[in-house]
Amino acid sequence: MAVVGDENLVLGFRLAGLSKVYEVSGSEDEVKKKVRKYVSELLEDPKIGVIVLQDTFEKYVEDFLEAYRGKSVPVVVSIPSIKGPIHPDVKEYYKQYVKRIIGFAVEF
């Protein structure tokens, strides 16, 4: 498992003992470059089964994620930053997300 996010997001995972955490900060261009680099490397790492990605960073790697849709590993999970979710209907977003990953709808 690996995490790519801002300082607030990765702190909790560090405290939980996760070592593969990538803290991203800087200007918009720097953030985009770092996120693309980290996610690209993690997608190619056979030891990584789950990538936790801050949802505000999704826009930087949509092309990477589209190429990996339908594959069982790694699973990329987007979670909100401390500022809150970028998706207006979080429940619907995750329902569609799960459907895309496993191929059928799950009600929760």
C-alpha positions in Angstrom: 0.0 0.0 0.0 1.2 3.5 -0.8 -0.2 7.0 -0.3 0.1 10.1 -2.4 -1.2 13.3 -0.8 -0.6 16.6 1.0 1.0 16.9 4.4 -2.3 16.4 6.3 -3.3 13.3 4.4 0.0 11.5 4.6 0.5 12.3 8.3 -2.2 9.9 9.5 -0.8 7.1 7.3 2.7 7.7 8.6 1.4 7.6 12.2 -0.2 4.3 11.4 3.2 2.9 10.3 2.9 3.0 6.6 6.3 3.7 5.0 5.4 4.2 1.4 4.0 7.7 1.7 4.6 10.5 -0.7 4.0 14.0 0.5 3.3 16.5 -2.3 3.5 20.2 -2.0 4.7 23.2 -4.0 3.3 25.3 -6.9 0.6 23.8 -9.1 3.2 22.8 -11.7 5.4 21.2 -9.1 2.5 19.3 -7.6 1.4 18.0 -11.0 4.9 16.9 -11.8 5.4 15.1 -8.5 2.0 13.4 -8.5 2.6 12.1 -12.0 6.0 10.8 -11.1 4.9 9.1 -7.9 1.8 7.5 -9.3 3.6 6.3 -12.5 6.2 4.6 -10.3 3.6 3.1 -8.0 1.5 1.7 -10.8 4.5 -0.1 -12.2 5.6 -1.5 -8.8 4.5 -5.2 -8.5 4.7 -4.9 -4.7 1.9 -2.3 -4.5 -1.6 -3.5 -4.4 -3.4 -0.3 -3.3 -2.6 3.3 -4.0 -4.4 5.9 -1.9 -4.5 9.1 -3.8 -5.8 12.5 -2.6 -8.9 13.3 -4.7 -7.7 16.7 -5.6 -4.7 15.1 -7.4 -6.9 12.8 -9.6 -6.9 15.4 -12.4 -3.1 15.2 -12.8 -3.2 11.4 -13.5 -6.5 10.8 -15.2 -4.6 9.3 -18.2 -2.7 6.9 -16.0 -5.8 5.8 -14.2 -7.8 5.3 -17.3 -5.1 2.9 -18.6 -5.3 0.9 -15.4 -9.1 0.7 -15.1 -10.3 -2.9 -15.2 -7.1 -4.3 -13.8 -7.3 -5.9 -10.4 -4.0 -4.6 -9.1 -3.2 -2.0 -8.1 -6.4 -0.5 -6.9 -6.3 3.2 -6.8 -8.6 4.7 -4.1 -9.2 8.4 -4.0 -9.9 10.0 -0.7 -10.8 13.6 0.3 -8.2 16.0 1.7 -8.8 17.8 5.0 -10.6 20.5 2.9 -13.4 18.0 2.1 -14.4 16.0 -1.0 -14.3 17.5 -4.5 -17.2 15.3 -5.5 -20.6 16.8 -4.6 -22.3 13.5 -4.0 -19.6 11.4 -2.3 -21.8 8.3 -1.8 -22.7 8.2 -5.5 -19.1 8.8 -6.5 -17.9 5.8 -4.5 -20.8 3.6 -5.7 -19.8 4.3 -9.3 -16.1 3.9 -8.3 -16.7 0.4 -6.9 -18.9 -0.5 -9.9 -16.0 0.4 -12.2 -13.5 -1.6 -10.2 -15.5 -4.8 -9.6 -17.9 -4.6 -12.6 -21.2 -4.5 -10.8 -23.2 -2.2 -8.6 -23.1 -2.6 -4.8 -25.7 -0.8 -2.6 -24.5 0.7 0.6 
